[in-house]
Amino acid sequence: MEYFEIERPKALIFDAKSKPNLKIWFANGLCYHERNSDDKTVVNFPIVGKYKSNFKPCGEVDIHKFYDPNFKSEIVPLIKTTLNTPIAHIDIDKNCIYTGRYFDKLNYQMQIAILEHEKAHKIALNDEQQADDIAASNFLKLGLNQTQMLYSLKMFAPKCIERYENYFKTLKKQI
């Protein structure tokens, strides 16, 4: 296990050739990032603090260009529920996001992606695509990885294949 400290927002490069599953945890044990990779992977760290990983960082670069340190995410109280609900949903009238049973088991970036999508429904009431667009923008402003947002969308909106395929096509055009 490799331990390291982030003293200022930055991105680290991990060489995941020897093992395909890169995992990064906060020092308290909460999973921050997890990805299957067989090559070098860049992970943004907008949150300062101590981390541990199954890989040693092999380089450092500037954080993703969309990161805005002045951006503050709106705080919405989370209420856990045992109802048979999706991974999360928002009650606009109560200004609460209700999380499903497995939400706490997800890694940090997936949790943020889901919460940003649900918060976006305050603006995009019944438009899933618009909520995805707003959530993706806010996710990037937090300095997090675009691919993690896309992966979360793919995993937790499986009935909406055309939405995440649209994002993957857009991403490929940018490369």
C-alpha positions in Angstrom: 0.0 0.0 0.0 1.4 3.4 -1.0 0.5 6.5 1.2 0.8 10.0 -0.1 -0.4 13.5 0.8 -2.0 16.1 -1.4 -1.1 19.6 -0.2 -2.5 21.6 -3.1 -5.0 20.6 -5.8 -3.2 18.6 -8.6 -3.4 15.5 -10.7 -1.2 12.5 -10.2 -0.2 9.9 -12.8 -0.4 6.2 -11.9 1.1 3.4 -14.1 -1.4 0.6 -13.9 0.3 -1.8 -16.3 1.3 -4.4 -13.7 -2.3 -4.8 -12.3 -5.5 -3.8 -14.0 -7.4 -2.4 -11.0 -6.2 1.0 -9.7 -7.7 1.9 -6.3 -7.3 5.0 -4.2 -8.7 5.6 -0.8 -8.9 8.6 1.6 -6.8 7.9 4.7 -10.0 7.2 6.6 -10.7 4.2 4.3 -13.4 5.7 2.1 -12.8 4.8 -1.6 -11.9 7.9 -3.6 -11.3 6.4 -7.0 -11.4 3.0 -8.6 -10.8 2.2 -12.2 -9.7 -0.8 -14.4 -6.8 0.3 -16.5 -4.0 -1.3 -18.3 -2.0 1.9 -19.0 -1.1 5.2 -17.3 -4.1 6.9 -15.6 -4.4 10.5 -14.5 -6.5 11.2 -11.4 -7.4 14.7 -10.3 -7.1 15.5 -6.6 -9.0 18.7 -5.8 -9.3 17.7 -2.2 -6.2 18.2 0.0 -5.4 15.5 2.5 -3.9 12.0 3.0 -4.6 9.2 0.6 -3.5 5.6 0.1 -3.4 3.5 -3.1 -2.4 0.1 -4.4 -0.1 2.0 -6.8 2.6 4.5 -6.3 2.1 7.7 -8.3 4.7 8.0 -11.0 4.2 11.6 -12.0 2.4 14.8 -11.5 0.5 17.2 -13.8 -1.7 20.3 -13.4 -5.3 19.5 -12.4 -7.9 19.3 -15.1 -8.5 22.6 -16.9 -12.1 22.8 -15.8 -11.3 22.9 -12.1 -12.4 26.2 -10.5 -11.3 26.4 -6.8 -13.9 29.1 -6.2 -16.8 26.8 -7.2 -18.8 25.7 -4.2 -21.2 22.8 -4.5 -24.6 23.4 -3.0 -25.1 21.4 0.2 -28.2 19.2 0.2 -29.0 17.1 3.2 -29.0 13.3 2.5 -31.6 11.1 4.0 -31.0 7.4 3.9 -34.0 5.3 3.0 -34.8 1.6 2.8 -37.5 2.1 0.3 -37.1 0.3 -3.0 -35.8 3.3 -4.7 -33.1 4.0 -7.4 -29.6 4.7 -6.2 -30.8 8.3 -5.4 -33.7 10.6 -6.2 -34.5 14.2 -5.3 -37.6 15.6 -3.6 -37.7 19.1 -5.0 -40.4 20.3 -2.5 -38.4 19.1 0.5 -35.0 20.0 -1.1 -33.7 16.6 -0.1 -31.9 13.9 -2.0 -32.8 10.4 -0.9 -30.2 7.7 -1.3 -30.7 4.0 -1.8 -29.3 1.1 0.2 -26.1 0.8 -1.9 -25.2 4.4 -2.2 -22.7 4.4 0.7 -20.8 1.5 -0.9 -20.0 3.5 -4.0 -16.7 5.3 -4.3 -16.5 9.0 -3.7 -16.5 10.2 -7.3 -19.5 8.0 -8.2 -21.4 9.4 -5.2 -20.6 13.0 -6.3 -21.7 12.2 -9.9 -25.0 10.9 -8.7 -25.6 13.8 -6.3 -24.7 16.3 -9.0 -27.2 14.7 -11.3 -30.0 14.8 -8.7 -29.2 18.4 -7.8 -29.4 19.3 -11.5 -33.1 18.2 -11.5 -33.8 21.5 -9.6 -33.2 23.2 -12.9 -34.0 20.4 -15.3 -37.2 19.1 -13.7 -38.1 16.3 -16.0 -35.3 16.4 -18.6 -32.7 13.6 -17.9 -30.4 14.7 -20.7 -30.3 18.3 -19.4 -29.7 17.1 -15.9 -26.8 15.0 -17.2 -25.3 18.0 -18.9 -25.6 20.2 -15.9 -24.2 17.5 -13.6 -21.3 16.8 -15.9 -20.4 20.5 -16.0 -20.5 20.8 -12.2 -18.6 17.5 -11.8 -15.7 19.0 -14.0 -15.8 22.2 -12.0 -15.1 20.2 -8.9 -11.9 19.0 -10.6 -13.1 15.4 -11.0 -12.5 13.1 -14.0 -14.9 13.3 -16.9 -14.5 9.5 -17.5 -15.7 8.8 -13.9 -18.9 10.9 -14.6 -19.5 8.9 -17.8 -18.9 5.6 -16.1 -21.3 6.6 -13.3 -23.9 7.6 -15.8 -23.5 4.3 -17.6 -23.7 2.2 -14.4 -26.6 4.0 -12.8 -28.8 5.0 -15.7 -28.6 1.7 -17.6 -32.0 2.2 -19.2 -30.8 5.3 -20.8 -28.1 3.9 -23.1 -28.4 6.7 -25.7 -27.5 9.3 -23.1 -24.1 7.9 -22.2 -23.4 6.9 -25.7 -23.9 10.5 -26.7 -21.3 11.5 -24.1 -18.8 8.9 -25.3 -19.2 10.1 -28.9 -18.6 13.7 -27.8 -15.6 12.7 -25.8 -14.0 10.8 -28.7 -14.4 13.9 -30.9 -12.5 15.9 -28.3 -9.5 13.5 -28.3 
